[in-house]
Amino acid sequence: MSRRRGGEAAESTSQDWVATLADEVIATHEKEGDADRTIVCASGLSPSGPIHLGNLREVLTPHLVADEIRRRGIACEHLISWDDFDRYRRVPKGVDGIDDSWAEHIGKPLTSVPAPRGSAHENWAEHFKAPMVDALERLGVPFRGISQTQMYTSGAYVEPTLLAMRERARIDEVLGRFRTRKGPDSEGAAEGGDAGVDPDEAVGSTTGEYFPYKPYCGACGTDDTTIVAYDDATTEMTFTCACGSSETVLLREFTRGKLVWKVDWPMRWAFEGVDFEPSGVDHSSPGSSYEVGGLLVREVFGGRQPIGPMYAFVGISGQAKMSSSKGGVPTPSSALEVFEAPLLRWLYARRRPNQAIKVAFDAELSRLYDEWDALSRKVAAGTTGAIEALGHARSVTTAERALPTTPQPVPFRTLTSVVDVTTGDPEQLGRLLSGLVPGDPEDPVTLDDLRPRLDCAEHWVEHYMPEESHTRLLAAPDEELLASLDDTDRESLRLLLEGLEQDWSLDGLTTLVYGVPKVQAGLPMDTRPTDELKAAQRRFFVLLYRLLVGSDTGPRLPTLLLAAGPEAVRRCLTAREH
């Protein structure tokens, strides 16, 4: 029987995808009779370009399952295989520090390609691995990284490589069950995906014999090579290259090459004893790498196929499907500049793997923060359901540690408005703290109490706020508009200016701006709004926006007033004496 955390009732997590998958992994592990062996969850990442938010699902799905298993006191590790020995396929677009000259490196291992100009890293792969490693640390994801360059060049995979070469006819037969004989004319095929014939499936040009191995040329360094002869007994291999060179080597001593993808993946399942590894939609269709790998790991490498749910794509508000090879895509590092780490974890944890995820960098981000804050309040009050509580717990803590959170979580929408109006000036921000957060005079709130969320808001305003959404107070009062006001409008401004002296806080200003039309109508401040009263409030709000920012709309008026400060508000709402 699988073990649940803290004796939790099974029915309380029956709809919780993380616990369900952890149950399945543990049960399979125990059924195999190797309960003393550490459970292995795995991910694979190719540092061929920016590692984007779609790739993050490849990591967070097994991370959450491994974390749940460790929370139950069961030994489990998370492996991340860096596919840095893969070939460099194309020069990506939108990557700073490179130009068309990088095309001369196409076909070389990623670790043999120079890093973009100005990079502090020794090669292409390390340049794109580094920000992902940093992001995973910030997200609370412990893992053991495996460099495929190191594994292949150290000779760690010599024996399984020789096995694959001996069993090449059987491998060819398995692959042949799924070949479509179509050319690699889709993006997926061109990227080494599952559409058409995999371009990584090597065939000797002389005999037509299939070889599941691609050597890198010693002369030009690329894999534009063809094996023309191989002897099983001696492991002598001869291959030629498009550059004109030819080599004869002993494969048992040769480490400058790798198994093709559809053979390499199941080989690693067996080599590392992987129990759980999800895969994207493109690797989970009929005849895909995952299905073919399941046959090869059993029939050739003597291992077992890991539990491997399919995960759906991750989209970005306003953008199409992400592709590392095209560059210019949001990465986990860039997301963490505007998302608090627990919030980003929550976006992935709350959806089942087969459900699509949308990550918002536009105005929807404020709504996501509002959802997160509402959930946090419900959890603190003990009024949320078991599934929501688990999702929240997995987002703010791991089996090893708690993630940093903002001590005073002011609404993100409010922070962005304040940052925008004050242009991020620390002195003005500090002045507004008393209005944003009720503080103890003996222990005043500081800007640090609003971080990291304040930093996220500042970055969003600078890099993501649409230009037309920026709010700037008028430098001088609109004398013409003020002169044209009728008695009702003048009275509303007088009531507002008098009220500013009473409670300069977000709640106080909210009560004031909604209450002025009520007072004018002779109603108590706590009167529930009628349609007529709502119309009067809208008229009053439009007047304030026109006088403050020269527009009919803007950020929430209480926030705008708070950010502007009493002096600026009085300046905009009061006609100058002539």
SULVENRA-V802950 format. One record per residue. PSI is psi in whole degrees, 0 to 359 (999 if undefined). NEAR is the number of other ideal C-beta (glycine too) atoms within 8 Angstrom. D_CENTER is the distance of its C-alpha to the mean C-alpha in Angstrom with 2 decimals. Layout:
psi=<PSI;PSI>
near=<NEAR;NEAR>
d_center=<D_CENTER;D_CENTER>
This chain:
psi=<136;153;126;151;129;26;23;139;139;321;337;339;17;335;10;111;326;311;323;314;322;318;314;317;315;316;317;319;315;324;327;350;18;49;339;346;142;131;141;119;143;153;157;131;136;116;50;349;196;129;109;183;340;318;331;331;328;333;314;331;305;329;312;322;314;321;319;319;318;325;334;4;17;134;126;136;154;117;139;115;120;112;59;1;3;160;147;115;321;163;115;154;154;16;122;147;10;163;190;345;340;348;336;347;1;132;348;160;148;330;355;3;134;146;159;153;138;356;148;1;156;339;175;312;314;327;320;341;320;310;332;318;317;317;320;325;315;331;359;37;99;142;163;114;140;117;121;333;312;318;314;314;340;350;7;330;16;310;311;333;315;321;314;322;321;325;24;328;319;319;316;322;319;313;325;337;340;353;140;349;19;150;159;70;1;164;319;316;319;334;6;22;206;1;135;204;128;123;347;357;109;140;130;134;339;309;347;6;142;137;127;32;141;112;150;137;137;342;308;348;0;171;26;54;162;125;127;346;142;136;118;322;315;345;22;129;134;132;153;165;153;340;352;352;162;141;146;123;167;117;332;345;353;131;18;60;176;159;149;157;311;348;323;317;307;330;317;326;314;318;318;352;47;130;332;126;113;171;156;171;321;343;7;5;166;132;11;180;321;317;314;319;324;322;317;323;328;313;336;312;358;24;196;152;131;159;128;82;151;138;145;170;157;124;163;136;120;5;157;184;139;149;122;327;344;349;181;28;151;135;166;322;316;327;321;354;340;346;132;144;315;325;317;318;319;323;325;327;330;347;137;151;326;4;136;153;139;124;122;127;358;204;342;341;323;322;322;317;320;317;315;316;321;318;317;321;320;320;315;327;353;27;9;162;169;318;315;320;320;317;321;315;320;340;327;344;160;181;338;328;168;145;151;138;163;122;320;89;80;142;136;321;319;314;316;323;316;315;317;311;324;359;31;14;120;324;316;321;316;322;328;349;319;332;330;319;119;124;164;123;330;340;72;148;141;170;329;333;344;359;150;356;322;318;320;317;318;318;321;316;319;323;340;340;127;145;321;348;349;142;128;125;146;139;337;156;146;89;323;317;318;323;337;358;145;180;323;315;320;320;321;321;322;315;321;312;323;320;337;337;344;311;92;73;167;316;318;317;326;313;321;308;327;338;335;311;331;315;318;331;3;28;153;155;335;15;135;136;136;173;320;319;321;322;319;322;317;319;319;319;316;319;314;317;317;321;331;316;4;27;164;347;173;193;168;133;317;320;317;315;317;316;323;323;153;323;314;322;314;323;317;333;1;128;142;147;134;999>
near=<2;8;7;11;7;4;4;8;6;7;5;8;14;7;5;11;8;12;12;10;12;13;10;9;15;14;9;10;12;9;6;7;5;6;6;3;7;6;15;12;18;16;14;10;14;10;16;11;11;11;14;12;14;11;11;13;15;15;14;13;13;15;13;12;14;14;11;13;14;12;8;11;5;9;6;11;11;14;14;13;11;13;11;15;13;13;11;14;9;6;8;13;7;7;11;5;8;10;4;5;6;10;7;5;11;11;10;13;13;18;12;9;13;7;11;11;5;5;8;2;8;4;12;14;13;13;12;13;13;9;11;15;9;9;14;11;8;8;13;12;11;6;12;7;8;11;10;13;12;9;11;12;9;7;6;7;12;10;6;12;12;11;10;16;14;7;9;12;7;9;14;10;8;13;13;7;7;10;7;7;4;8;6;11;7;9;7;9;16;11;8;10;12;11;8;10;11;14;8;9;11;12;9;13;7;6;5;6;8;12;11;13;14;12;14;12;14;7;8;9;10;14;11;9;13;10;13;10;9;12;8;7;4;6;12;11;14;11;11;9;15;6;9;5;10;7;10;6;9;9;14;7;6;10;9;7;10;11;13;13;11;14;13;10;11;17;16;11;18;13;10;10;9;12;11;16;13;13;11;12;9;9;11;10;8;5;9;11;11;11;10;14;13;10;9;15;15;11;7;14;14;5;11;8;11;10;10;11;9;11;12;10;10;13;12;13;10;5;8;4;6;14;8;14;10;10;11;7;14;11;13;14;10;8;14;12;10;12;11;11;12;11;12;13;14;13;12;13;12;6;9;5;12;7;7;8;12;8;12;11;12;9;7;8;14;11;9;11;13;11;8;11;10;8;12;10;8;10;11;6;6;5;4;9;5;8;10;11;10;12;12;13;8;14;11;9;8;10;5;6;6;6;13;6;9;11;6;9;9;11;10;13;12;12;13;13;14;15;14;13;13;11;6;9;7;7;6;10;14;9;8;13;14;10;9;13;10;3;9;5;5;3;5;7;10;7;10;5;10;15;9;8;14;14;9;13;13;10;11;13;13;8;8;10;11;6;5;4;7;9;11;6;10;11;3;7;12;11;9;6;9;11;7;5;9;5;5;7;9;9;9;13;12;8;11;13;11;7;11;12;4;6;9;9;10;11;7;10;15;9;10;14;14;10;10;13;13;12;10;11;8;4;8;5;8;4;8;4;7;6;5;6;13;9;8;11;11;8;9;12;10;9;12;12;13;12;13;14;11;6;7;5;4;9;11;8;12;11;13;15;11;15;14;11;10;7;6;9;13;10;9;13;12;9;7;7;3;2>
d_center=<34.35;30.70;30.22;28.35;27.23;30.11;32.33;30.16;31.83;30.47;30.64;28.35;25.34;26.59;23.84;21.09;19.13;18.08;21.75;23.07;21.27;22.25;25.78;25.88;24.77;27.28;30.02;29.70;29.69;32.85;34.46;34.21;36.37;34.26;33.14;33.75;31.21;27.73;25.23;22.66;19.13;17.52;14.59;15.17;13.36;15.28;15.17;16.95;14.99;11.72;9.10;6.54;3.39;6.46;7.36;4.88;7.05;9.90;9.55;8.90;11.61;14.26;13.34;14.12;17.21;18.36;17.98;20.08;22.61;22.97;23.46;26.37;27.92;27.43;26.63;23.33;21.25;17.88;18.32;15.94;18.04;17.40;19.05;20.48;23.91;22.91;24.71;23.53;23.71;23.58;23.10;19.78;20.05;18.62;18.46;20.66;23.56;24.41;26.96;28.75;30.47;27.48;28.69;31.39;28.90;27.80;28.58;28.25;25.89;22.70;24.16;27.28;25.77;26.09;23.11;22.84;25.64;25.23;22.71;23.61;22.69;25.25;23.71;21.04;19.12;19.21;18.11;14.71;14.43;15.13;12.13;9.91;12.68;12.73;9.14;9.90;13.17;11.97;9.92;13.21;12.66;16.10;16.77;19.54;18.69;21.06;21.82;23.40;25.46;26.92;27.57;29.34;31.25;32.40;33.99;32.01;31.69;35.27;36.67;34.10;34.34;38.12;37.83;35.72;38.31;41.16;39.51;38.58;40.92;39.36;35.83;37.09;38.64;35.45;33.47;36.46;36.08;32.94;33.63;34.03;35.79;33.77;32.67;29.09;29.00;25.53;22.29;21.26;24.58;24.48;21.21;22.90;21.69;24.05;25.85;29.46;30.72;28.15;29.00;28.61;31.56;34.37;37.99;41.03;42.81;46.27;46.50;43.60;42.57;38.92;37.19;33.71;33.31;32.54;34.19;33.25;36.35;38.09;39.40;36.55;33.58;32.13;31.94;34.15;36.48;38.61;40.18;43.83;45.31;44.40;46.77;45.62;48.39;47.88;44.23;45.55;43.21;44.03;41.54;41.83;39.47;39.45;40.33;43.69;43.40;44.22;43.70;45.17;43.51;43.52;40.16;40.69;40.57;38.21;34.57;33.54;31.86;29.60;29.67;28.28;24.90;26.36;28.62;26.44;23.85;26.56;28.39;25.52;25.33;28.98;28.92;26.25;27.28;23.87;24.00;20.58;18.06;16.13;15.83;14.61;17.14;18.61;19.63;20.93;23.58;27.31;28.34;24.86;23.90;23.34;26.75;28.58;27.08;28.42;31.88;31.79;30.61;33.57;36.19;35.68;33.84;35.17;31.90;30.05;27.01;24.18;22.97;20.20;18.78;17.26;13.77;13.35;11.37;8.33;9.90;9.86;12.97;15.76;14.33;15.14;13.44;11.38;13.36;13.09;16.87;17.03;15.06;14.19;10.66;7.80;6.08;4.28;7.98;8.63;6.37;8.27;11.30;11.45;9.72;11.68;10.03;11.79;10.72;6.94;8.35;10.78;8.89;8.23;11.62;13.73;13.52;15.43;13.93;16.17;15.06;12.88;10.00;10.08;7.79;10.67;11.44;15.10;17.65;15.96;13.80;17.12;17.66;14.48;15.74;19.15;18.12;16.58;19.74;21.99;20.61;21.03;24.56;25.41;24.35;26.46;29.30;29.12;29.07;25.92;26.03;25.28;22.13;20.58;21.81;20.25;16.78;17.30;18.76;15.94;13.56;16.05;17.56;17.43;20.62;21.04;20.22;19.23;16.30;17.48;18.02;19.94;23.63;24.60;21.80;23.35;21.88;19.20;21.38;24.31;22.73;21.62;25.14;26.81;24.89;25.66;29.34;29.97;28.06;26.44;29.84;29.73;33.32;32.82;29.66;31.70;34.51;32.34;31.13;34.29;33.56;29.93;30.43;33.81;34.72;37.47;39.98;40.37;36.65;35.20;31.52;29.93;26.96;25.32;25.49;23.12;20.49;17.59;17.34;20.00;18.20;15.15;17.82;19.63;16.80;16.03;19.78;20.23;17.53;16.59;19.70;21.90;25.14;27.25;25.57;26.60;29.52;32.51;35.62;38.89;40.78;44.06;45.26;45.78;49.58;50.29;48.03;49.40;52.95;52.36;51.26;53.53;54.73;51.99;49.19;51.07;51.53;47.82;46.99;49.74;48.42;44.88;46.18;48.37;45.54;43.33;45.68;45.10;41.44;38.96;35.84;33.09;34.91;38.26;37.29;35.77;39.07;41.00;39.50;39.67;43.06;45.00;45.71;46.76;49.24;50.58;51.22;53.03;50.49;49.13;45.64;44.38;45.58;43.22;42.54;44.58;43.98;46.54;44.94;41.47;43.08;44.65;41.35;39.65;42.59;42.33;38.59;39.12;41.96;39.87;37.04;39.71;41.38;38.29;35.99;38.22;36.20;36.52;33.00;30.48;28.34;29.80;33.28;33.32;30.25;31.81;35.11;33.61;31.70;34.78;37.18;40.75;42.44;40.33;40.60;44.38;44.61;42.97;44.92;48.32;50.70;52.20;55.92;57.99>
